[in-house]
């Protein structure tokens, strides 16, 4: 397994988060059903958020581009540090892990509690 570290935006607690994922291989087939679970670490029992292609928290843009959105109501339950997620195609039998793991920093914003 190879490891690549890529700089990207941190999740700000209480705000919606969006990230575009671009891959070299065509991982995001046109009718793929993909699910991602966000956890504190891979071994954590609690799921902090579930992202899906059928609710637009995961949106396919092309075979190599996917937009990921974590709604503000989910990030409001996060704590400073980081979260992890991977993705699995659930339309394939058996389910097919897409072969990558993201670790995203989580920060407490200075401007918060505006509602």
Secondary structure, 3 states (H helix, E strand, C coil): CCCCCCCCCCEECCCCEEEEEECCCCCCCCCCCEEEEEECCCCCCCCCEEEEHHHCCEEEEECCEEEEEECHHHHCCCCCEEEEEEEEECCCCCCEEEEEEEEEEEECCCCCCCC
